[in-house]
Amino acid sequence: MITDLTKGVGGTRGGAIMGLIVGLLVLWVVLVVIGFAIKALLWLAIVGIVLFVITGLFGAIRRRAVR
């Protein structure tokens, strides 16, 4: 029995991509928290915020295109 790994979660192809996007959003939030907690790493917080916004926009566009 061969399974199709490109289908992702729930049998939809976009499920795996959305899982990746959610994972990236969580990672960016962690970077923002670390950046604000350690003032010397404020640049990390700024990078995390920018990447969070970009990933969120990509996810929204991707989700809209799937529908």
Backbone bond lengths (Angstrom), bond angles and torsions (degrees), N, CA, C in turn:
res aa  C-N    CA-C-N  psi(-1)  N-CA   C-N-CA  omega(-1)  CA-C   N-CA-C  phi
1 M - - - 1.449 - - 1.527 108.99 -
2 I 1.299 116.80 119.28 1.463 122.70 -179.13 1.520 108.08 -104.52
3 T 1.323 115.31 131.03 1.467 119.53 178.81 1.517 109.67 -103.91
4 D 1.304 115.59 151.66 1.461 121.84 178.76 1.525 108.62 -93.98
5 L 1.331 116.89 105.95 1.455 121.49 -176.85 1.519 112.76 -74.84
6 T 1.332 117.47 -12.62 1.459 119.78 -178.46 1.524 112.04 -80.23
7 K 1.322 117.50 -11.03 1.463 120.15 -178.17 1.513 112.79 -75.90
8 G 1.315 119.03 -28.28 1.457 121.83 176.56 1.507 113.41 75.51
9 V 1.317 116.11 -155.20 1.452 123.19 -175.45 1.521 110.06 -75.88
10 G 1.290 116.20 135.77 1.458 120.94 175.28 1.515 114.03 70.82
11 G 1.319 118.00 15.78 1.449 120.88 177.89 1.515 114.29 80.05
12 T 1.316 117.66 4.48 1.460 119.61 179.27 1.520 109.29 -103.60
13 R 1.281 116.20 143.73 1.453 121.02 -178.90 1.523 111.69 -67.99
14 G 1.323 118.33 -33.59 1.454 122.51 -177.93 1.522 113.44 -75.65
15 G 1.313 118.00 -13.37 1.458 120.99 -178.35 1.512 112.79 -62.49
16 A 1.304 117.93 -40.78 1.467 121.49 -179.87 1.526 110.26 -68.03
17 I 1.312 116.96 -39.39 1.461 120.76 179.19 1.524 110.16 -66.75
18 M 1.318 117.49 -43.01 1.463 120.64 179.17 1.524 110.46 -64.75
19 G 1.323 117.61 -35.69 1.458 120.63 175.64 1.518 111.35 -62.70
20 L 1.315 116.24 -40.63 1.454 121.12 177.54 1.534 110.39 -65.05
21 I 1.311 117.02 -42.11 1.460 120.73 179.85 1.529 110.74 -63.85
22 V 1.327 117.17 -43.73 1.461 120.59 178.30 1.528 110.18 -62.65
23 G 1.323 116.79 -41.52 1.464 120.80 177.17 1.517 112.16 -60.52
24 L 1.321 116.52 -42.18 1.461 120.51 177.78 1.528 111.52 -65.45
25 L 1.333 116.71 -39.80 1.461 119.57 178.01 1.525 111.17 -61.17
26 V 1.322 116.89 -41.60 1.469 120.66 177.70 1.530 110.01 -63.38
27 L 1.327 116.81 -42.85 1.461 120.92 179.17 1.523 110.83 -60.97
28 W 1.337 117.68 -42.50 1.459 120.66 -179.23 1.525 110.75 -66.25
29 V 1.338 117.97 -37.06 1.469 120.44 177.80 1.529 110.02 -63.58
30 V 1.337 116.75 -40.73 1.469 120.45 177.75 1.523 110.28 -61.50
31 L 1.329 117.47 -42.60 1.466 120.79 178.59 1.525 111.45 -63.05
32 V 1.319 116.80 -39.02 1.468 120.37 178.90 1.527 110.25 -64.22
33 V 1.329 117.05 -45.71 1.463 120.79 -179.54 1.525 110.83 -62.06
34 I 1.322 117.21 -44.45 1.465 120.68 178.63 1.530 110.16 -63.44
35 G 1.326 116.72 -41.93 1.463 120.99 179.99 1.518 112.94 -62.36
36 F 1.328 117.00 -39.87 1.464 119.81 178.89 1.523 111.72 -77.79
37 A 1.319 117.95 -29.28 1.467 120.98 -179.66 1.528 111.01 -70.76
38 I 1.304 116.37 -36.48 1.463 121.32 -179.59 1.528 106.47 -110.67
39 K 1.308 117.01 103.26 1.463 120.98 -172.35 1.528 112.87 -59.47
40 A 1.303 117.47 -27.75 1.463 120.10 178.19 1.528 110.98 -67.17
41 L 1.326 116.84 -20.12 1.459 120.97 -179.95 1.526 111.57 -105.46
42 L 1.323 116.47 32.69 1.457 120.31 179.66 1.525 111.21 -59.30
43 W 1.316 117.11 -32.97 1.461 120.79 177.95 1.524 110.29 -60.68
44 L 1.337 116.92 -31.95 1.464 120.51 179.12 1.523 110.17 -66.45
45 A 1.322 116.74 -38.00 1.460 120.66 177.49 1.527 110.64 -64.71
46 I 1.318 116.60 -41.64 1.465 120.20 179.96 1.523 110.71 -64.64
47 V 1.319 116.89 -44.49 1.465 121.07 177.63 1.527 109.66 -62.35
48 G 1.328 117.34 -41.87 1.464 121.34 179.48 1.519 112.13 -62.05
49 I 1.339 116.98 -41.10 1.463 120.50 178.72 1.525 110.71 -64.60
50 V 1.323 116.69 -45.07 1.468 120.89 179.81 1.524 110.53 -61.80
51 L 1.334 117.46 -46.32 1.461 120.70 179.97 1.525 111.67 -66.05
52 F 1.339 117.69 -35.34 1.458 121.56 177.56 1.530 110.24 -61.75
53 V 1.332 116.25 -45.88 1.457 120.38 -179.24 1.521 110.91 -65.18
54 I 1.322 117.16 -44.51 1.465 120.83 179.84 1.525 110.78 -62.16
55 T 1.338 117.26 -44.78 1.456 120.79 -179.63 1.525 110.71 -66.05
56 G 1.326 117.08 -39.97 1.462 120.42 177.75 1.519 112.10 -62.49
57 L 1.325 116.66 -42.83 1.461 120.37 177.54 1.521 111.08 -64.33
58 F 1.324 116.91 -42.26 1.465 120.57 178.62 1.525 110.11 -61.60
59 G 1.335 116.59 -43.99 1.461 120.52 179.25 1.517 112.08 -63.33
60 A 1.328 117.44 -40.77 1.458 120.84 179.40 1.526 110.97 -65.80
61 I 1.312 116.36 -42.72 1.464 120.18 178.54 1.521 110.27 -65.06
62 R 1.323 116.69 -43.29 1.465 121.32 179.84 1.529 110.72 -63.33
63 R 1.324 116.65 -42.86 1.458 120.84 -178.86 1.533 110.69 -65.27
64 R 1.318 115.64 -39.80 1.468 120.06 179.28 1.535 110.42 -66.74
65 A 1.325 117.06 -35.80 1.465 121.06 -179.05 1.528 111.34 -71.01
66 V 1.337 117.68 -31.25 1.464 121.48 -179.61 1.516 110.35 -69.38
67 R 1.331 117.72 -35.50 1.466 121.35 -179.85 1.464 108.57 -72.32
